[in-house]
Amino acid sequence: MLTVVAFVVALGVLIAVHEYGHYRVAVACGVKVERFSVGFGKTLFRWQPKRQHPGQATEFVIGAFPLGGYVKMLDEREGPVAPEERHRAFNTQPLRSRAAIVAAGPIANLLLAVVLYTAVNWIGVQEPVAKLARPVAASLAEAAGLRGGEQITQAGFDGDLSPVQSFEDLRWRMTRGALDGHDLTLEVAGEGGRAARQLVLPLSRIETRDADPQMFRKIGVLAPLTRPEIGEVMAGSAAERAGLRNGDLVRAIGSTAIIDGQQLREVIRASVDGDQPRAQAWQIERGSQPLTLEVTPEVREENGAKVGRVGAYVGAPPEMVTVRLGPVDGVWRGVVRTWEVSALTVRMMGKMVIGEASLKNLSGPLTIADYAGKSASLGFTQYLVFLALISVSLGVLNLMPLPVLDGGHLMYYLWEGLTGKSVSDAWMERLQRGGVALLLVMMSVALFNDVTRLFG
């Protein structure tokens, strides 16, 4: 139920803001708006405010089908217009006014993202500290000199370093670097009186087309540092039979020193020889008392592979930090994050067009609904971050030069501005058909990706 509510609220807010951008600029340009609708299909609610802008008699509507909306303006191409109202018709407006009205929708979505990111920056959000778990073996992070337990204080591209606020901040920078092919310079905090040091994560060596878990496995940084601690132990499990208890701190398994919870989970998974479990000596701390226990995991099958399981929660929660910014810094970071996400979205779309990025990166309504529910369950600020991300995506998508989108209409106006002539009706019809066909293909691919992710 939470997923449905979060999804409907997200769509309602984002569509309403987009259409309000068109509506508000149309009114400012003197165009008569006949209807403002959020949603299509059967009308659920309808009202007409008594107090409206001069010359306006707009009807506001909420439709039953929430995947879209529209602003219907007075237009001679859609029906007869009284001579005394011709100056209020959309098609009679100067080119700059028509372009401004069309561009206002996507711009409103981008401005909404700035507002949402700013709100998150002001409210503050709990995120893991940028302390790294042990890197994946033979990964870029291991080759760069990371061993696990390091805290990253600054990071940047081309020597331009800035403070790293959290592990999520670092993860975002790694994503940008991997997808853009740029190496990331990291500053590691010094320990025991030693000076901080810098190292380079050579992300340009990664050949990746998808921002997925496999990309981070190649980089080698999967999760923040967590204590290798045993949590709740299940009754009758291998952990209980071995004598493990809640709160035990694992220091080593066999000859392998254990640094963090992620490493502990991977060592447990690998504690099998074919179909048989491998008994190993665990060196643990219980309180301040060192102990050695022999643990024999249970063998389970996952995705066709045999893995070890002990039947206990492994790893303590990571150390957290509240990321909160002041009034000016919060706004500036909101603008910067909106710009960064927009630029990355445009680059990814461009790479998908030329085949350098996989079409698996396209997502549809099922994935959006799933993420809406998950973000809402994590808290208000996480839901705001989700809304901001989708708002950027909606704004950028609508600026694409497809005839059925706002960007397509802006291309028509660019042609008109350069040639002095509007696009002919015949060409308009051909382009519209082509745009609809291409959009249907994109929607089909996105829906296929949704089904594959959620049910594959």
LINVEN-V500309 format. One record per backbone hydrogen bond with DSSP energy under -0.5 kcal/mol. CO is the residue of the C=O (numbers start at 0). NH is the residue of the N-H. E is the energy in kcal/mol with one decimal. If there is no record, write none. Layout:
{{CO/NH/E} {CO/NH/E}}
This chain:
{{0/4/-2.5} {1/5/-2.9} {2/6/-2.2} {3/7/-2.6} {4/8/-2.6} {5/9/-2.2} {6/10/-2.6} {7/11/-2.8} {8/12/-2.6} {9/13/-2.5} {10/14/-2.8} {11/15/-2.2} {12/16/-2.4} {13/17/-2.1} {14/18/-2.9} {15/19/-2.3} {16/20/-1.8} {17/21/-1.4} {18/22/-2.8} {19/23/-3.3} {20/24/-1.8} {21/25/-2.2} {22/26/-2.5} {23/27/-2.0} {24/28/-1.7} {25/30/-2.7} {26/29/-1.5} {30/32/-0.5} {31/33/-0.6} {31/73/-2.8} {32/56/-0.6} {33/58/-2.0} {34/71/-2.5} {35/60/-2.7} {36/38/-0.6} {36/69/-2.1} {37/62/-2.4} {39/64/-2.7} {41/63/-1.8} {44/61/-2.2} {46/59/-2.9} {49/51/-0.8} {52/55/-2.3} {57/59/-0.5} {58/35/-2.7} {59/46/-2.3} {60/37/-2.4} {61/43/-2.9} {61/44/-1.4} {63/65/-0.7} {64/39/-2.9} {65/67/-2.2} {67/38/-1.8} {69/36/-3.0} {70/72/-0.6} {71/33/-2.5} {71/34/-1.7} {73/89/-3.5} {74/77/-1.6} {81/84/-1.8} {81/85/-0.6} {82/85/-0.9} {84/87/-2.1} {85/88/-1.6} {87/31/-2.1} {88/91/-0.8} {89/92/-1.6} {93/96/-0.6} {93/97/-2.0} {94/98/-2.6} {95/99/-1.9} {96/100/-2.3} {97/101/-2.1} {98/102/-2.5} {99/103/-1.3} {100/104/-0.5} {101/104/-0.7} {101/105/-0.5} {102/106/-2.0} {103/107/-2.1} {104/108/-1.6} {105/109/-2.0} {106/110/-2.6} {107/111/-2.2} {108/112/-2.0} {109/113/-1.8} {110/114/-2.3} {111/115/-2.7} {112/116/-2.9} {113/117/-2.4} {114/118/-2.5} {115/119/-2.3} {116/120/-2.3} {117/121/-2.3} {118/122/-3.0} {119/123/-2.8} {120/324/-2.9} {124/126/-0.6} {124/322/-2.7} {126/320/-2.7} {127/166/-3.2} {128/130/-2.4} {129/151/-2.7} {130/224/-2.9} {131/148/-3.7} {135/138/-1.5} {138/142/-2.3} {139/143/-2.0} {140/144/-0.5} {140/145/-2.3} {141/144/-1.1} {149/131/-2.8} {149/151/-0.5} {150/152/-0.6} {150/188/-2.8} {152/163/-2.6} {153/186/-2.8} {154/161/-2.0} {155/184/-2.8} {156/159/-1.9} {158/160/-1.2} {159/156/-0.6} {161/154/-2.1} {162/164/-0.6} {165/169/-1.9} {166/170/-2.7} {167/171/-2.1} {168/172/-1.8} {169/173/-2.3} {170/174/-2.1} {171/175/-2.2} {172/176/-2.5} {173/177/-2.6} {174/178/-2.3} {175/179/-2.1} {176/180/-1.3} {176/181/-2.3} {182/157/-0.5} {182/184/-0.5} {183/200/-3.4} {184/155/-1.7} {185/187/-0.6} {185/198/-2.2} {186/152/-2.5} {186/153/-1.1} {187/196/-1.9} {190/193/-1.5} {196/187/-3.3} {198/185/-3.1} {199/201/-0.8} {200/183/-2.3} {200/202/-2.6} {201/204/-1.7} {202/205/-1.5} {205/207/-0.9} {208/357/-1.2} {209/211/-1.4} {211/214/-1.2} {211/215/-1.2} {212/216/-1.9} {213/217/-1.9} {214/218/-2.0} {215/219/-2.8} {215/220/-0.7} {217/139/-1.8} {218/140/-2.6} {219/135/-1.3} {219/221/-0.8} {222/132/-1.6} {224/318/-0.6} {225/260/-1.6} {226/228/-2.6} {226/315/-2.1} {227/249/-2.9} {228/314/-3.2} {229/246/-3.6} {231/312/-2.2} {233/236/-1.6} {236/240/-2.2} {237/241/-1.8} {238/242/-0.7} {238/243/-2.3} {239/242/-0.8} {244/247/-2.0} {247/229/-2.8} {247/249/-0.6} {248/250/-0.5} {248/284/-2.4} {250/257/-2.7} {251/282/-2.9} {252/255/-2.1} {254/256/-0.6} {255/252/-2.4} {256/258/-0.5} {259/263/-2.0} {260/264/-2.3} {261/265/-2.1} {262/266/-2.5} {263/267/-2.2} {264/268/-2.3} {265/269/-1.8} {267/270/-1.5} {268/307/-1.3} {269/271/-1.8} {270/277/-2.1} {271/273/-0.5} {272/274/-0.6} {272/275/-2.0} {275/272/-3.5} {276/278/-0.6} {279/281/-0.6} {279/294/-2.7} {280/253/-3.0} {280/282/-0.5} {281/283/-0.7} {281/292/-2.5} {282/250/-3.2} {282/251/-1.6} {283/290/-2.7} {284/248/-2.5} {284/286/-0.6} {285/287/-0.6} {285/288/-1.9} {287/289/-0.6} {288/285/-2.8} {290/283/-2.8} {292/281/-3.9} {292/294/-0.6} {294/279/-2.0} {294/296/-0.6} {297/299/-0.5} {297/308/-2.2} {299/301/-0.5} {299/306/-3.2} {301/304/-1.9} {304/301/-3.0} {306/299/-3.0} {308/297/-3.6} {309/238/-2.8} {310/233/-2.5} {312/230/-4.1} {312/314/-0.5} {318/128/-3.0} {320/126/-2.6} {320/322/-0.7} {321/323/-0.8} {322/124/-1.5} {325/329/-2.8} {326/330/-1.5} {327/331/-2.5} {328/332/-2.8} {329/333/-1.6} {330/334/-2.2} {331/335/-2.7} {332/336/-2.8} {333/337/-1.9} {334/338/-2.3} {335/339/-2.8} {336/340/-2.7} {337/341/-2.3} {338/342/-2.9} {339/343/-2.5} {340/344/-2.3} {341/345/-2.4} {342/346/-2.4} {343/347/-2.5} {344/348/-2.4} {345/349/-2.5} {346/350/-2.5} {347/351/-2.2} {348/352/-1.9} {349/353/-1.8} {350/354/-0.6} {350/355/-2.1} {350/356/-1.5} {357/360/-1.5} {358/361/-1.7} {363/367/-2.2} {364/368/-2.6} {365/369/-2.3} {366/370/-2.7} {367/371/-2.4} {368/372/-2.2} {369/373/-2.2} {370/374/-2.8} {371/375/-2.2} {372/376/-1.9} {373/377/-1.0} {374/378/-0.7} {375/378/-0.7} {378/382/-1.7} {379/383/-2.0} {380/384/-2.1} {381/385/-2.0} {382/386/-2.5} {383/387/-2.5} {384/388/-2.3} {385/389/-2.4} {386/390/-2.5} {387/391/-2.2} {388/392/-2.1} {389/393/-2.6} {390/394/-2.3} {391/395/-2.9} {392/396/-2.7} {393/397/-2.1} {394/398/-0.7} {395/398/-0.9} {396/399/-1.5} {397/406/-2.8} {399/401/-2.2} {401/404/-2.2} {401/407/-1.1} {404/407/-0.5} {404/408/-1.6} {405/409/-2.1} {406/410/-1.6} {407/411/-1.8} {408/412/-2.1} {409/413/-2.0} {410/414/-2.3} {411/415/-2.3} {412/416/-2.5} {413/417/-2.0} {414/418/-2.6} {415/419/-2.3} {423/427/-2.5} {424/428/-2.3} {425/429/-2.0} {426/430/-2.8} {427/431/-2.4} {428/432/-2.1} {429/433/-2.4} {430/434/-2.8} {431/435/-2.5} {432/436/-2.3} {433/437/-2.4} {434/438/-2.5} {435/439/-2.3} {436/440/-1.9} {437/441/-2.3} {438/442/-2.5} {439/443/-2.2} {440/444/-2.5} {441/445/-2.5} {442/446/-2.4} {443/447/-2.4} {444/448/-2.5} {445/363/-0.6} {445/449/-2.2} {446/450/-2.4} {447/451/-2.4} {448/452/-2.7} {449/453/-2.6} {450/454/-2.7} {450/455/-0.6} {451/455/-1.5}}
